[in-house]
Amino acid sequence: MSTKLLNSLDPWRAVRNELSLVGRVALTELTRLTAVVLAGTDDDTSQVQYQLHFARSHEGHKIVTGRVQARLRLPCQRCLGVVEMAIDVPLNLGLVTTEALAETLSIDLEPVIVIDDQISPLALIEDELLLAIPTIPRHDEGGCQAPAPASTNNKNQDANIAFDDVEKAPHPFAVLRGLKRDQEH
């Protein structure tokens, strides 16, 4: 069992040796993911836990199983506030070299096409987390916070000023009315 995440590794050798990688990685190391999430302030929202186990399936496929867990701070698409989401992704991946071989995997295996006999465990973890983020992250129904109300006096005063401006502005079709009158004469 390893606790250090490697930048790249030979997946075929990892399967032969039944390699297990277990540990934590800082969210800041996952650059594509940090572009989507909001910065975390505590250890739970700034770390990603991972477990990757390389092995052979009963059918003889080379697989990676395990789990990726993180608490991500995402912008709520309703109120634009912060919504914390616990992401827990079970991994069940089949390692293949071509798309044709991906078609031969059992239905419960998600294909990962290995190029140049190397994979990046970090990229694998990041891909799985990105796929697990909801398309529209938001608080549960009723969980959004209303924006802070402005002071009542200023709000009414601003509304009156805006209404007065509308009354003084020329009517947008006044020019057309004038053209119509010119044509009638």
C-alpha positions, 0 to 999 in steps of 0.5 A, spaced: 500 500 500 502 506 498 500 513 500 504 517 495 500 519 489 505 518 483 505 523 477 504 517 472 505 510 472 505 503 468 498 501 469 499 494 466 505 493 471 500 496 477 495 490 475 500 485 475 503 487 482 496 489 484 498 496 486 494 500 491 494 507 492 491 510 498 491 517 501 490 524 500 491 530 495 490 537 496 485 540 492 490 545 489 493 540 485 487 538 481 487 545 477 481 543 472 477 542 478 479 548 482 477 552 476 470 550 478 470 550 485 470 555 490 476 555 495 476 551 501 477 554 508 478 548 512 482 541 511 475 537 509 474 542 503 481 542 501 483 535 501 481 529 496 481 522 499 482 517 494 483 509 494 485 506 487 486 498 487 489 495 480 487 488 479 484 483 474 477 482 474 474 475 474 473 475 467 480 477 466 480 484 464 485 489 467 481 494 472 482 499 477 477 499 483 476 504 489 473 510 491 474 518 491 471 522 496 471 530 497 467 536 500 467 541 494 464 548 495 460 550 489 457 556 487 449 555 488 446 556 481 439 559 485 442 564 490 449 564 488 451 563 495 456 557 497 453 550 497 458 544 500 457 538 496 459 531 499 462 527 493 463 520 494 465 516 487 466 509 487 471 507 481 470 501 477 474 502 471 476 497 465 483 499 462 484 498 455 488 500 449 483 502 444 475 503 443 474 497 440 477 493 446 472 498 450 466 495 447 468 488 450 468 490 457 462 488 461 457 493 462 459 495 470 466 497 467 467 504 465 473 504 460 479 508 460 483 508 454 491 508 456 495 511 451 503 510 451 502 505 457 502 510 462 496 513 466 496 519 471 492 517 477 492 524 479 488 526 472 484 519 473 482 522 480 480 529 477 476 526 471 472 522 476 470 528 481 469 533 475 464 527 472 461 527 479 459 534 480 452 536 478 450 540 472 447 545 476 449 545 483 444 548 488 442 548 495 436 543 497 429 546 496 428 552 501 436 552 503 438 558 499 439 564 502 435 571 500 440 577 499 440 582 504 435 587 504 437 594 503 434 599 507 427 601 506 427 608 506 433 608 500 429 603 496 423 607 496 427 613 495 430 610 489 424 607 486 421 614 486 427 617 483 426 612 477 419 613 476 420 620 476 425 619 470 420 615 466 415 620 467 420 626 464 423 621 459 420 622 452 415 617 449 419 612 445 414 612 439 413 620 439 417 620 433 413 616 429 406 619 431 410 626 429 411 622 422 404 620 421 401 627 422 406 629 417 403 624 412 396 626 413 397 633 411 
